[in-house]
Amino acid sequence: MPNLKGLAKDTAIYGLSSIVGRFLNYLLVPLYTHYMPKDSGDYGASVNIYAYTALVLVILTFGMETTLFRFANKDGEKPDTVFTTALAVVVTLSVVFLALIFGFIEPISTVLDYEQHPDYLLMMAVVVALDAIQAIPFSYLRFQQQPLKFAALKLLFIVFNITLNVLYFVVLGHTEVFYVFAINLWCTGFITFFFVPDLLRVKWHFDFSLLRRMLSYSWPILVLGIAGILNQTADKIIYPLVCDDADDMAQLGVYGACVKVAMIMAMITQAFRYAYEPLVFAKAKDRDSKEYYAQAMKYFLIFTLLAFLGVMGYMDVLKYIIGEEYRGAIPTIPVVMAAEIMMGIYFNLSFWYKLIDRTIWGAWFSLAGCVVLVAVNIIFIPRIGYWACAWGGFAGYFTSMTLSYIVGQRKNPIRYPLRDIGLYTLLALALFCVMEVLPESWSPVARMSVNTVLIGIFVAFIIKKDLSLASLPVVGKFFRAKSEK
């Protein structure tokens, strides 16, 4: 299907900023876990504060990213007006948020147990406000199908961020988490200036009638987004509040560092989302749209399962991303990655209610998943520590995914290739189990050699079943020529 090729191309470009960028950010994990002693709790504090900022970012963007795509693709709507109306909403919310934080920083820092470091909260408040404002121009770049500019700005931020981190932590020898937040503030402010020319070129118009319709569409997405981000961050917010250990921030740092390895799945999902979301709304009027969604789901799952096997197969090398004293939570990584796969499936399933303007369903599904996650964390963190965080995310995403599929098949049915999806999932699970039972007495090279063969089996199955070698670039010419003889 031609559009699937375009989806793959755009996903690859967006992946450059997401996957490659996150990989470069992985370089910060060994840096932080080397220069910040575990017992100081500094890395745990960064995990905790970034969890709060992720939640606030969803609130400030108010679902306007998806809303922008929906209304900019509607007949009779002017994309520039949709863009400026969405931006006005986010800017207003961001200004109000900053006023509240700066006006009430003392009680806020006391409640969050940062009374000794209110500057951490102030810096990150500015960062999250700027990130929220930037989210709308970034979304408009996606609508205008400018993935190269999008990727360039994302990578510029990452390179600037990494350079300053290396300078302050490695060259100058600083060890305080203060510099993590300060550098983030400088880099975010720097990127904001690159949107000024675009904002000056756009035709500014604020439409109150359009605003009412956009808010009616976006508020359920906001609820969905809050519940969704809580599924990713609630454990890191709840952990220090309910953990019985005196070194709760240190243990949170251990879990947060290991989760970074599992976040490759979040990168893939994000890259896929950046490319897929605009195409879904643009293709909604086509007759074959449901077939397209079904095939996209299958290939998304194939790709993520391959990534899962790749991470688990080479864990003997990937673990060195994390400082040695932070590696205690490595066994939780497969659970966290499985949860991220379900989150990606849930995202793919979500379009049935977005396309019929019934986003309230997504809010209910996400809230149900969030309730399950929070309950698991509150009940089990005091008993099993960060393992409760991993299994809580798994249970929460499973709940949301299952509910969305069941209701979606009744409201707007799509014939997903469940047999193929089941085959790939069972094969990946079987190969993973073989990886897990390999003797620990074997050398890392021996284990990774066997794991490479197992991953090769999965790739061979993909080629045999769904990917003709003749369709591949470069080598495909050889197979096409051979088949023509």
C-alpha positions as CSV (number, residue, x, y, z in Angstrom):
1,M,0.0,0.0,0.0
2,P,1.7,3.3,-1.1
3,N,0.7,5.3,2.0
4,L,2.4,2.7,4.2
5,K,5.7,3.4,2.4
6,G,5.2,7.1,3.2
7,L,4.4,6.3,6.8
8,A,7.6,4.3,7.0
9,K,9.6,7.1,5.5
10,D,8.2,9.8,7.8
11,T,8.5,7.5,10.8
12,A,12.2,7.0,10.0
13,I,12.7,10.8,9.8
14,Y,10.8,11.5,13.0
15,G,12.7,8.5,14.5
16,L,16.0,10.4,13.8
17,S,14.9,13.0,16.3
18,S,13.2,10.6,18.7
19,I,15.2,7.4,18.6
20,V,18.6,8.7,17.8
21,G,18.0,11.7,20.1
22,R,17.0,9.5,23.0
23,F,20.0,7.3,22.3
24,L,22.3,10.3,22.6
25,N,20.4,11.2,25.8
26,Y,21.3,7.7,27.1
27,L,24.8,9.0,27.3
28,L,23.6,11.2,30.1
29,V,22.5,8.2,32.1
30,P,26.0,6.8,32.7
31,L,27.1,10.4,33.2
32,Y,24.5,11.1,35.9
33,T,24.8,7.7,37.6
34,H,28.6,8.1,37.7
35,Y,28.8,11.6,39.0
36,M,25.8,11.5,41.2
37,P,26.3,9.0,44.1
38,K,23.2,6.8,44.6
39,D,23.0,7.6,48.3
40,S,22.8,11.3,47.7
41,G,19.3,10.8,46.1
42,D,20.0,13.5,43.5
43,Y,19.3,11.3,40.6
44,G,16.1,10.1,42.3
45,A,15.1,13.8,42.7
46,S,15.5,14.4,39.0
47,V,13.4,11.3,38.2
48,N,10.7,12.6,40.6
49,I,10.6,16.2,39.4
50,Y,10.6,15.2,35.7
51,A,7.6,13.0,36.5
52,Y,5.8,16.0,37.8
53,T,6.8,18.1,34.7
54,A,5.5,15.5,32.3
55,L,2.1,15.6,34.0
56,V,2.0,19.4,33.9
57,L,3.0,19.5,30.3
58,V,-0.1,17.4,29.4
59,I,-2.3,19.8,31.3
60,L,-0.8,22.9,29.7
61,T,-1.1,21.6,26.1
62,F,-4.7,20.8,26.8
63,G,-5.0,18.2,24.1
64,M,-4.4,20.9,21.5
65,E,-1.9,18.9,19.5
66,T,-4.4,16.2,18.4
67,T,-7.1,18.9,18.2
68,L,-5.0,20.9,15.8
69,F,-4.7,17.9,13.4
70,R,-8.4,17.2,13.6
71,F,-9.6,20.7,12.8
72,A,-6.9,21.7,10.4
73,N,-8.0,18.8,8.2
74,K,-11.7,19.7,8.4
75,D,-13.3,21.1,5.3
76,G,-14.0,24.8,5.7
77,E,-11.5,25.4,8.4
78,K,-8.4,27.6,7.9
79,P,-5.3,25.8,9.2
80,D,-3.6,29.1,10.2
81,T,-6.7,30.1,12.3
82,V,-6.8,26.7,13.9
83,F,-3.1,27.0,14.7
84,T,-3.2,30.5,16.2
85,T,-6.4,29.6,18.3
86,A,-4.7,26.5,19.7
87,L,-1.5,28.5,20.5
88,A,-3.5,31.2,22.3
89,V,-5.0,28.6,24.6
90,V,-1.7,27.0,25.5
91,V,0.1,30.4,26.0
92,T,-2.7,31.6,28.3
93,L,-2.6,28.4,30.4
94,S,1.2,28.6,30.6
95,V,1.2,32.2,31.8
96,V,-1.4,31.4,34.5
97,F,0.6,28.3,35.6
98,L,3.9,30.3,35.9
99,A,2.1,33.0,37.9
100,L,0.7,30.4,40.4
101,I,4.1,28.7,40.8
102,F,6.1,31.9,41.3
103,G,3.4,33.3,43.6
104,F,3.0,30.2,45.8
105,I,6.4,28.6,45.6
106,E,7.0,28.3,49.3
107,P,3.9,26.2,50.2
108,I,4.3,24.2,46.9
109,S,8.0,23.3,47.6
110,T,7.0,22.4,51.2
111,V,4.3,20.0,50.1
112,L,6.5,18.4,47.5
113,D,9.4,18.1,50.0
114,Y,11.7,20.5,48.2
115,E,11.7,23.3,50.7
116,Q,15.5,23.3,50.6
117,H,15.5,23.6,46.8
118,P,12.6,25.7,45.5
119,D,14.9,26.7,42.7
120,Y,14.6,23.2,41.2
121,L,10.8,23.7,40.9
122,L,11.0,27.3,39.6
123,M,13.4,26.3,36.8
124,M,11.4,23.3,35.7
125,A,8.2,25.4,35.8
126,V,9.6,27.7,33.2
127,V,10.9,24.7,31.2
128,V,7.5,23.0,31.1
129,A,5.7,26.2,30.2
130,L,8.1,26.8,27.2
131,D,7.8,23.1,26.2
132,A,4.0,23.4,26.2
133,I,4.1,26.5,24.0
134,Q,6.6,24.9,21.6
135,A,4.4,21.8,21.3
136,I,1.9,23.7,19.1
137,P,4.5,25.0,16.5
138,F,6.0,21.5,16.5
139,S,2.6,20.0,15.8
140,Y,2.0,22.5,13.0
141,L,5.3,21.3,11.4
142,R,3.9,17.8,11.4
143,F,0.7,19.0,9.9
144,Q,2.6,20.8,7.2
145,Q,4.6,17.6,6.7
146,Q,8.0,19.1,7.5
147,P,9.7,16.2,9.3
148,L,13.2,17.4,8.4
149,K,12.8,20.8,10.1
150,F,11.0,19.0,13.0
151,A,13.9,16.6,13.4
152,A,16.6,19.3,13.0
153,L,15.2,21.4,15.9
154,K,14.7,18.3,18.1
155,L,18.3,17.2,17.5
156,L,19.7,20.7,18.0
157,F,18.2,20.7,21.5
158,I,19.7,17.3,22.2
159,V,23.2,18.2,21.0
160,F,23.2,21.5,22.9
161,N,21.9,19.7,26.0
162,I,24.5,16.9,25.9
163,T,27.3,19.3,25.2
164,L,26.5,21.5,28.3
165,N,26.0,18.4,30.5
166,V,29.4,17.0,29.5
167,L,31.0,20.5,30.1
168,Y,29.5,20.9,33.6
169,F,29.7,17.3,34.9
170,V,32.8,16.0,33.2
171,V,35.0,19.0,32.5
172,L,34.1,21.2,35.4
173,G,33.4,18.3,37.8
174,H,30.0,19.4,39.2
175,T,27.8,16.7,40.8
176,E,24.7,18.6,41.8
177,V,21.3,17.9,40.2
178,F,20.8,21.7,40.1
179,Y,22.8,21.8,36.8
180,V,20.6,19.2,35.2
181,F,17.6,21.5,35.6
182,A,19.5,24.7,34.7
183,I,20.9,23.2,31.5
184,N,17.4,22.0,30.5
185,L,16.2,25.6,31.0
186,W,18.9,27.1,28.9
187,C,18.4,24.7,26.0
188,T,14.6,25.0,26.0
189,G,14.8,28.8,25.9
190,F,17.4,28.6,23.1
191,I,15.1,26.4,20.9
192,T,12.1,28.7,21.4
193,F,13.8,31.5,19.4
194,F,13.8,29.3,16.3
195,F,10.0,29.5,16.1
196,V,9.9,33.3,16.1
197,P,10.1,33.6,12.2
198,D,7.3,31.1,11.7
199,L,5.1,32.9,14.2
200,L,5.7,36.2,12.4
201,R,4.8,34.7,9.0
202,V,1.5,33.1,10.0
203,K,-1.8,34.9,9.6
204,W,-3.0,35.5,13.1
205,H,-6.7,35.2,13.8
206,F,-8.6,34.2,16.9
207,D,-12.0,32.6,16.3
208,F,-14.2,32.3,19.4
209,S,-16.7,30.0,17.6
210,L,-13.8,27.8,16.6
211,L,-12.4,27.9,20.1
212,R,-15.6,26.5,21.6
213,R,-15.6,23.6,19.2
214,M,-12.0,22.9,19.7
215,L,-12.3,23.0,23.5
216,S,-15.3,20.6,23.3
217,Y,-13.1,18.2,21.3
218,S,-10.0,18.7,23.4
219,W,-11.1,18.4,27.0
220,P,-11.7,14.7,26.8
221,I,-8.3,14.4,25.2
222,L,-6.9,16.3,28.2
223,V,-8.5,13.8,30.6
224,L,-7.1,11.0,28.4
225,G,-3.7,12.6,28.4
226,I,-3.6,13.1,32.1
227,A,-4.6,9.5,32.7
228,G,-2.1,8.4,30.1
229,I,0.8,10.3,31.5
230,L,0.0,9.2,35.0
231,N,0.3,5.7,33.6
232,Q,3.9,6.6,32.8
233,T,4.8,8.8,35.7
234,A,2.5,8.1,38.7
235,D,4.8,5.4,40.0
236,K,7.7,7.9,40.2
237,I,5.4,10.5,41.9
238,I,3.9,8.0,44.3
239,Y,7.1,6.1,45.2
240,P,8.7,8.5,47.7
241,L,5.2,9.2,49.2
242,V,4.4,5.6,50.2
243,C,7.8,3.9,50.3
244,D,8.9,2.8,53.8
245,D,12.6,2.9,53.1
246,A,14.7,5.7,54.4
247,D,16.6,5.8,51.1
248,D,13.4,6.1,49.0
249,M,15.0,8.7,46.6
250,A,18.0,6.5,46.1
251,Q,15.8,3.5,45.2
252,L,13.7,5.6,42.9
253,G,17.0,6.6,41.2
254,V,17.9,3.0,40.7
255,Y,14.5,2.2,39.1
256,G,14.5,5.4,37.1
257,A,18.0,4.6,35.7
258,C,17.0,1.1,34.6
259,V,13.8,2.3,33.1
260,K,15.8,4.4,30.7
261,V,16.9,1.2,28.9
262,A,13.3,0.2,28.5
263,M,12.4,3.5,27.0
264,I,13.5,2.5,23.6
265,M,9.9,1.2,23.2
266,A,8.6,4.7,24.1
267,M,10.9,6.2,21.4
268,I,9.5,3.9,18.7
269,T,6.0,4.6,19.7
270,Q,6.6,8.3,19.7
271,A,8.3,8.3,16.3
272,F,5.4,6.2,14.9
273,R,2.9,8.6,16.5
274,Y,4.5,11.7,15.0
275,A,4.2,10.2,11.5
276,Y,1.0,8.3,11.9
277,E,-1.3,10.8,13.6
278,P,-1.4,13.4,10.8
279,L,-1.9,10.6,8.2
280,V,-4.8,9.1,10.1
281,F,-6.8,12.2,10.0
282,A,-5.9,13.0,6.4
283,K,-6.9,9.5,5.3
284,A,-10.1,9.3,7.3
285,K,-12.2,10.0,4.1
286,D,-10.6,7.2,2.1
287,R,-12.6,4.0,1.5
288,D,-9.6,1.8,2.4
289,S,-8.8,3.6,5.6
290,K,-9.8,0.8,7.9
291,E,-7.6,-1.7,6.1
292,Y,-4.7,0.8,6.3
293,Y,-5.2,1.1,10.1
294,A,-5.3,-2.7,10.5
295,Q,-2.1,-3.2,8.5
296,A,-0.3,-0.3,10.4
297,M,-1.2,-2.0,13.7
298,K,0.4,-5.2,12.6
299,Y,3.6,-3.7,11.3
300,F,3.9,-1.5,14.4
301,L,3.6,-4.6,16.6
302,I,6.2,-6.5,14.5
303,F,8.7,-3.6,14.8
304,T,8.2,-3.2,18.6
305,L,8.5,-7.0,19.2
306,L,11.7,-7.0,17.2
307,A,13.0,-4.1,19.3
308,F,12.0,-5.9,22.5
309,L,14.0,-9.0,21.5
310,G,16.9,-6.8,20.5
311,V,17.1,-5.0,23.8
312,M,16.7,-8.2,25.8
313,G,19.1,-10.1,23.6
314,Y,22.0,-7.6,24.1
315,M,21.3,-6.7,27.8
316,D,24.8,-7.8,28.7
317,V,26.1,-4.8,26.8
318,L,23.2,-2.3,27.3
319,K,23.5,-2.7,31.1
320,Y,26.7,-0.7,31.0
321,I,24.7,2.4,30.1
322,I,23.8,2.5,33.8
323,G,26.3,3.0,36.5
324,E,27.1,-0.2,38.4
325,E,25.4,0.8,41.7
326,Y,22.2,1.7,39.8
327,R,21.7,-1.7,38.1
328,G,19.6,-3.4,40.8
329,A,16.3,-2.9,38.8
330,I,17.5,-4.4,35.5
331,P,15.2,-7.5,36.0
332,T,12.2,-5.1,35.7
333,I,13.1,-4.0,32.2
334,P,11.1,-6.7,30.3
335,V,8.0,-5.9,32.2
336,V,8.3,-2.2,31.5
337,M,9.0,-2.8,27.8
338,A,6.0,-5.1,27.6
339,A,3.9,-2.3,29.2
340,E,5.2,0.2,26.6
341,I,4.2,-2.1,23.8
342,M,0.7,-2.2,25.1
343,M,0.7,1.6,25.4
344,G,1.6,1.7,21.7
345,I,-1.2,-0.7,20.8
346,Y,-3.6,1.4,22.8
347,F,-2.4,4.5,20.9
348,N,-3.1,2.7,17.6
349,L,-6.6,1.7,18.9
350,S,-7.4,5.2,20.0
351,F,-8.2,6.5,16.5
352,W,-11.6,4.9,16.3
353,Y,-13.0,7.4,18.8
354,K,-10.9,10.4,17.7
355,L,-12.2,10.0,14.1
356,I,-15.9,10.0,15.2
357,D,-15.3,12.9,17.6
358,R,-16.1,10.7,20.7
359,T,-12.8,11.4,22.5
360,I,-14.7,11.0,25.8
361,W,-14.2,7.2,25.4
362,G,-10.5,7.6,25.5
363,A,-10.8,9.5,28.7
364,W,-12.7,6.7,30.3
365,F,-10.3,4.0,29.1
366,S,-7.3,5.9,30.3
367,L,-8.8,6.7,33.6
368,A,-9.6,3.0,34.2
369,G,-6.0,2.1,33.4
370,C,-4.8,4.9,35.7
371,V,-6.9,3.7,38.6
372,V,-5.5,0.2,38.3
373,L,-1.9,1.5,38.1
374,V,-2.3,3.8,41.1
375,A,-3.9,1.1,43.1
376,V,-1.2,-1.4,42.4
377,N,1.5,1.2,43.3
378,I,-0.1,2.3,46.6
379,I,-0.8,-1.3,47.7
380,F,2.4,-3.0,46.7
381,I,5.2,-0.4,46.7
382,P,5.6,-0.8,50.5
383,R,5.8,-4.6,50.0
384,I,7.9,-5.1,46.9
385,G,9.4,-1.7,46.1
386,Y,10.0,-0.7,42.5
387,W,8.7,-4.1,41.2
388,A,5.2,-2.7,42.0
389,C,6.0,0.3,39.7
390,A,6.8,-2.1,36.8
391,W,3.8,-4.3,37.2
392,G,1.5,-1.4,37.9
393,G,2.3,0.1,34.5
394,F,1.8,-3.3,32.9
395,A,-1.6,-3.7,34.5
396,G,-2.7,-0.2,33.8
397,Y,-1.8,-0.3,30.1
398,F,-3.4,-3.8,29.7
399,T,-6.6,-2.5,31.2
400,S,-6.8,0.6,28.8
401,M,-5.8,-1.4,25.8
402,T,-8.3,-4.2,26.4
403,L,-11.2,-1.8,27.1
404,S,-10.4,0.3,24.0
405,Y,-10.4,-2.8,21.8
406,I,-13.6,-4.3,23.1
407,V,-15.6,-1.1,22.9
408,G,-14.0,0.0,19.6
409,Q,-15.1,-3.3,17.9
410,R,-18.6,-2.5,18.8
411,K,-18.7,1.2,18.0
412,N,-16.4,1.4,14.9
413,P,-15.1,-2.1,14.1
414,I,-11.8,-2.6,12.3
415,R,-10.7,-6.1,11.2
416,Y,-7.3,-6.3,12.7
417,P,-5.2,-9.3,11.6
418,L,-5.4,-11.0,15.0
419,R,-4.1,-14.3,13.8
420,D,-0.9,-12.7,12.5
421,I,-0.6,-10.6,15.6
422,G,-1.0,-13.6,17.8
423,L,1.6,-15.6,15.9
424,Y,4.2,-12.8,16.1
425,T,3.5,-12.3,19.8
426,L,3.8,-16.0,20.7
427,L,7.0,-16.4,18.7
428,A,8.6,-13.4,20.4
429,L,7.5,-14.6,23.8
430,A,9.0,-18.1,23.1
431,L,12.3,-16.6,21.9
432,F,12.4,-14.4,25.0
433,C,11.9,-17.3,27.3
434,V,14.8,-19.1,25.7
435,M,17.0,-16.0,26.2
436,E,16.0,-16.0,29.9
437,V,16.8,-19.6,30.6
438,L,20.3,-19.4,29.1
439,P,22.8,-20.3,31.9
440,E,24.3,-17.3,33.7
441,S,27.6,-19.3,33.9
442,W,28.0,-18.7,30.1
443,S,30.1,-15.8,29.0
444,P,28.3,-12.6,27.7
445,V,29.7,-13.3,24.2
446,A,28.2,-16.8,24.2
447,R,24.8,-15.6,25.5
448,M,24.7,-12.8,22.9
449,S,25.7,-15.1,20.1
450,V,22.8,-17.4,20.9
451,N,20.5,-14.4,21.3
452,T,21.6,-13.2,17.9
453,V,20.5,-16.5,16.3
454,L,17.2,-16.2,18.1
455,I,16.6,-12.7,16.8
456,G,17.6,-13.9,13.4
457,I,14.8,-16.5,13.6
458,F,12.3,-13.8,14.3
459,V,13.6,-11.7,11.4
460,A,13.5,-14.8,9.1
461,F,9.8,-15.3,10.1
462,I,9.0,-11.7,9.2
463,I,10.7,-12.0,5.8
464,K,9.0,-15.4,5.1
465,K,5.5,-14.2,6.1
466,D,5.2,-10.5,5.5
467,L,8.2,-8.9,3.9
468,S,9.3,-9.9,0.4
469,L,13.0,-9.6,-0.1
470,A,12.3,-8.2,-3.5
471,S,10.7,-5.2,-1.9
472,L,13.8,-4.2,0.1
473,P,16.1,-1.4,-1.1
474,V,19.4,-2.3,-2.7
475,V,19.3,-6.1,-2.1
476,G,15.8,-6.1,-3.6
477,K,17.2,-5.5,-7.1
478,F,19.1,-8.8,-6.9
479,F,16.0,-10.8,-5.8
480,R,13.8,-9.0,-8.4
481,A,16.2,-9.9,-11.2
482,K,16.5,-13.4,-9.9
483,S,12.7,-13.9,-9.9
484,E,12.4,-12.5,-13.5
485,K,14.8,-15.1,-14.9
